[in-house]
Amino acid sequence: MNPIAMELLAPAGGIDQLRAAVRFGADAVYLATDRFGMRARASNFTLEDLPQAVAEAHAGGATVHVACNILMGQSDLPQLPAYFEALQDAGVDACIISDLGAFSLARKHAPKLELHVSTQASVANAEAARMWHDLGATRVVCAREMSLADIAEMRAQTPADLQIEAFAHGAMCMAVSGRCLISSYLTGRSANRGHCTQPCRWSYRLEEEKRPGEFFPVEQDENGTFIMNAKDMNMLAHLQQLRDAGVDSIKIEGRNKKAFYVASVVSAYRRVLDGADPADVAHELYDISHRPYGTGFFFDEAQQACDYDGYEQECVHVADVVGCQPLADGRWQVLTRCRNRWQEGDELEALVPRSPVRPLTVRNLRWHPEKVDAQGGPITLLETAGLQPASAQGGESPASTSGIVLGPDDGVSLGLGTPQQAEVANRSVALYSFESPVPVPAGSYLRIRKHHRTARHL
């Protein structure tokens, strides 16, 4: 199949997710600082950390879009001029905005920033898109309620230099483009200010006022029904149709997700955009945690997952690879940071940047105790062996989640002289090594094929 020319825009809830997105092929990342973003529970970034994060993304060939798309109140306005100036000074490429006042201030105080109109603004027609373009927007993010036909019609009636972005994968909000009042009403936490408690995922039953304590299921199910529980979006098989409709950038939802999730989804979409058959890649999106999949509003009305609120996955993330070096017998020594339980003899799969999944069998599993420096901080065996953090090595190096890397030409031993052998790797975030028949570069993730399901009600 032919490559599909669309930008792949990935979520970066924190620095680990940003690094994973860039390593696995994202053209751009979107993130937020600790202010003005719609995902307050994500790790996010401080303004002080933002320049380094932007520099890492740019070094990997990715642009950085910062979300500033909450519902702005009067008290927010005095902070915005200095905030937008700081984003521009940090080297941010674009700002995602939904509020007209914030948009106006961004134009005045950060003229070098591209301005993207958030899905929160519900741009659902060509006239609205043209109006935003006249005000200075370079991109509009489609309202999630638009069909492919709607997008194609909007594309035909808008300036060619106005980019169109659309969500292609991840959780869907049941409210109009995410503008929900239920969370605020039930809990006092505003979804429009980044504090959504996801009450649309809760289980509901009806109680008639004259029959207190007597509940009536909305459907014939003893656990009630999840009447507002939208399916997750999955448009992997329809990327060419999105491009044909005029979409310039596809967006993956998930700034509350972990780095392994980001890497897995980016990897799948990258492969299809580069020309792989979607049928050969589709299973990758079932290996990670997900709700039942649908295609949103692109082809018809969006569907709900009324049976239960929960996640399924066919694989469990067990370790992050932080180093790899060849052995004399042709095998490879892989150093990992443990995330879940695994053991000697397990059949694992390595999720490798820009490569097909690599199967491997764990042999000679060993535990590596981490030392402590004079300040009480950990010293890994990589540091003990003389390796430097990624920022000190120069050139292009695969960053690990801990920031320590083993480049292909370092030639440094992983220090296997004395550590005790371990049959089971189950110390959370501890270091383990094993021998592999195939190389597994730093920055890869290890998973084990094991079905897992979590749900509030089944």
N, C-alpha and C positions, 0 to 999 in steps of 0.2 A: 504494500500500500504506500501511497505517497505521503510525505510529511504534510502537516497541517500548520499553517502559519498563524498561530495565535500566541500571545503572551500567556505564560503560566504563572499565576499570581498565588503565592502560598502564605499561610498564616504563620506569624512568628510571635507567639505569646511570651517568649523569653529568648535568651541568647542561645540556648541549646537547640530550640526549634528553628531559630534563624540559621544556624550552622547546618542543621540537617536539611533544611529546605534548599539552601544553596548547593550543598554537596550533591544532592540527588536531582538537581536539574531545574530548579525554579528560575524563571527569568526575573522575577520581582518578588519581594516580600512586603506584607503589610503588617504593621505593628502599632502599638500605642505606648505612650509614656504612662506615668502614674496619674495623669489627669486627662479628662475630656474624651476618654475612649469608652466604647460600649461593652468592654469585657473587663470589668474591674477586678474579677477574681483571677485573671491571668497574671503571670509573673510580671509582665510588662517591663518597661525600661525607665530609668531616671533620666532626666535631661543631661546629667553629668556623664552617664554611660552611653548616651545616644551617639556621640561622634565615633566612638570605637566600634559600635555595632554597625553604623553606616559604612565605616571603612572596611569592615570584614565583608559585608555584603558586596560592596563595590569591587573589592579584590577578587571576589568569586564571580564577577560579571552580572550581579543582580542589582536592580534599582530598589529603592526603599520608599514606601508609601506610609505615611503616618495618619492613623485615624484620629480625627478630632470631630466626632459626629454625634455626640450626645445632644439632647435637647438643651439648648443654652438658656440659662436664666440671667436676669439682670446682674446678679452678683458675679457671674463668670466674665463679663465683658472687660472689666479693668485688667484682668490677667492676660488677656489674649494678645495684645500687641507685643509684649516682651516674649510671650510664648512662641508666637510665630517667628519672631526674629531669631530665637534660639534654634528652632527647627531649621531655618535657612542656614544659620551659621554652622550647624552640625553636618550640613551636606545632604540633607533629606531631599529627595527628588520630587515628591508630590505629597499633598495633604488631602485627605478625604473628609469632606465637610458636608453637612446637611443644612446648617442654619445660614440664612441670608446675612445676618449680622456678622457672624464669624467669617463668612466668605468675603464680605466687604473689608473687614479688618486684615484678613490674610493678604488680600490684594495690595493694601496700602503698606503693610509692614514687612512683607516677605515677597516682593515682586518676582524673585527668581524661582519660587515654588510653583510647580504645576498644581492646578486646583481640580480635584476630582469630586464630582457630586455623588454623595453617598446614596445607597439604596434607601436609607431612611427618608430621603427627600421624595421618594415615590415618583421618580420620573417614568411615566408610562405612556407618553405620547410625544410626537415630533415637535409640537409647539413648545412644550415645556423644555425639551432638550435644546431647541434653538435659543430659547430665552436664556438658559444657563450659559450657552456658548457665547451669546452676545455680552454677557456679564464677565466673561473671561475664563470660563471652564474649558479645559482641554479634554475632559472625559466625563461621561455620565455612567453611573452604575445602574443598570436597569432595575426598576421595581420588580420584585420577585413574582408578581402576579402576571407578568407579561408572557404571552405565548411566543413561539418562534415566528409565527406569522406577524404578530405585533411588532417584534423587533425588526424584522425585515422591512416592514412598512415604515417604521421610524428611521431606519438606516437610509431608505430611499429619499426621505424628505429632510435630511439634516446635512450640514456641511461635511465635506469629506474629511476635513482635519479634526472633526470631533470624534474622539474614540468612544467605542461602546464596550462596556465591561458587563459581564453577567456571571452570577454564581453558577457553578457547575457541579459542586460536590459538597456534602456535609449536612448538618442539621438544618431543618427548616422551621421557621417560626410560624405559628398559626395566625398571627396578627398581620395586618396590612403592612408589608415591608418592615416588619419588626416593631411597629409602633403600638406597643401593648400597654394596657392599663390594669390588667388583672393582677400582676405582681404587686403593684403599688396599692391596689385596693385591698388585697387579702393580707399583705405582709408589711406594707409601708416601705417596701424597697422598690424603687422605680426602675423598670426595665429601660426606660428612655434616658436614664442617667448611668447605665452600665451595671445595675445591680439586680438583674432579673433572677428570680427564684424558680423559674420554669413551672409555674402552677398549671400550665397547659399540659404538663406531663403527669399530673396527679390523677388518682383514681376518684371518680365521682359517682355518687348514688343520690337518688331523689328522695326527699322526705316531705310528705304533705303536712301542712301546718296543723291540721286537726288530728293527726295521727303521729304524735311525737315518738321517736324511736322506731317507727316502722318505715323501713327503707324499701324503695322500689328501684330495681336495676333498670337503667336506660335500655340495656339489652339483656337477654336472658343469660346472665352470667353472675354467679354468686359473689364475684369480686367487684362488680360494678363495671364501668366502661371508661376507657380513655378517649373521651369524645373529641378532644382537641389535640391529640397526640400525632403530629405530622410525621410522615415517613422521612427518612434521610434522603437527600438528593444524590443521584448517581447518573451522570451524563457521559460516562466513559465511552459508551457505544454510539454516541450521537455528536461527537466533536466536529465532524465534517459538516453536519447540519447546522451547528452553531456558527461555524465559519461562513457557510453559505448564506446565513441570515444576516451577516454583517458584524458579528461579534469579533472584537479585536483582542480581548483579554478574557480568559476564564479564571474564575476565582474559586479557591478552595476555602470553605468555612472551617474554623477550628482553632481560634486563638486560645481556647482553654485546653487544647489537646497537648499530649506529650510529644517529644521529639521523634519517637519511634513511629507514632501515627503519622506525623507530618512526612517523615521520610517515605513511609509506605505509600501514601496517597500520591505524593509528588512523583515518586518513581513510576507508578502505574500510568499517570497522565503524561509524564514525559515520554515514556516509551511509545504511547499511541500517537502523540503529537509528532514524534520523530519517524513515524511510519509503521509501527507494529500493528498487527491485526488486533482490534479490541477483544475479540474472542479468546486470543492467546493470553490476555492480560487480566481479564475480568475477575478471575478467581482471587487475584491479589487483594481486591477490595472487600472480599469476604473473609480474608485471613485476619483483618484488623477489627477492632471493636466498632460495631455499627448497629443501628436500628434497621428494621426492614427498609429496603430501598424503593424509591420511586423516581419519577422524573419531574417533580414539581408541577408547575403550570405550563410547561413548554408545549405539551401536546393536548392537555385536557385539564380539568380541574384537579388540583392536588388531592392526594389521598391521605387518610389518617390510618395509623396503626392502632386500631381500637382494642386489640386483645390484651396488650400489656405494655408497660413502659420499661424497656430494658434493652440490653445490648447482647449481641452474639459475636463470636469470633472463632475462627478455625485454628488460629495460632496464638501462642503466648510469647511475649517478649521476655527473653531470659538473660541477655547480656549485651553490653556495648563493647565493641572491639577498640582497644586503645593502642595496640601494637602488633606487629607481625614481622617475622624474620625467617629466612630459609634455614633448614637444617642440612647436615651433611648427607643424610639418606634420601634427600629429595622431598621430604615432608616439610611442613611449616609449623613454626611455633607461634601460637596466637595468645596474646595477653588480653584479658577481658575484665570488665567491671560487672559484677553479678547484679542482676535485677530481679530474678525469680529463680526458683529451684530447678536444677538440672544435675545430671550425674554422668559418671563414667559409662561409656557405651551408648549414650543417647544419640539418636539421629536428629541433628539440628539442620536448620537452613540459615544461610547467611544472606542477608539483604545488603547488597553491595552497590555503592553509587555507580550509576550509569552502566550497570551490568545485569545479566540475568541472575536469578537466585541460585546460590551454590549449595548443594547438599553436602553434608560432612558428618563424620562420626567422631565423637569425643574419645580421645585416647590419651592416657597419661595425664589425667587431670591433676593439677596441683594448686594449692592455696598459697598466696603470697601475702604475708602480714605486712601492713604498711607501718613504716617507722614514724616517729614524731620528732619535729625539729625543736629548737630551743624555745620557740614561742608556743609550743604545743600543737602546731599545725601538722598535718600529715605530709610525709615524704614518700612518694611512690617509688617502686623499684626502678621505674624509668628514670626518675630524677636521680636516684642513687647511682644509676649506671652512667650518668653524665648527660642525659638528654636535656634539651632546652624546651621551654614553652614554645608554642607555634609562632608567637610574635617575634621570637629571637632567632628563628632559623633562617628566615628569608626565603624567597621563592614561594612556590605553591605547595602547601603541606596539608594533609588531611587532618583537621582538628578533631580531637576527641571531646566527649562531653566534659571532661575534666580540664581541658585546655592543654594537655600534654600529648605530644604526638611522636610517632616513630616513622620517620621518612624512609623512602625506599633505599637510600644510600648511606644511612647512618652507620650500619654495621656494628651496632652495639648489642651486647648480649642482654637478654631479659633477666639474667641473674637466676638461673635455675639450679644453683649449686646446693642449696640447703633447705628450701621450703618443704614442709611435709606434704605428702601426697594426700589428696582428698577424694573420696568416692562420690561425695555429693556437694555441689556448690549451692549453699543455701544461706550464706551470710550476706545480708542485704548490702549492696554497694562495696563488697569486698573484692579484691583482685584475685583472679584465677588464670592459670594458663593451661593449654592443652596442645596436643599435636594434631595437625590437620593434614589431610592429603591434598588440600587445595589452599592457595593463598587467600587470606581474608584481610584486606587492608584496613588500617585504622579509619574510624569513621563509619564502619559497617555496623549492622545490628544482627544479633543472633536470636532466632525464634525456634520454638518447638511446636510441632503440629499437634494441637490438643484443643478439642472443642470446649468452649467456655461460654456460659450464658449467665447473665445477671438480670434480675427483674424484680420489681416491687410485687407484682402478682403474676402468677402463671396459671 
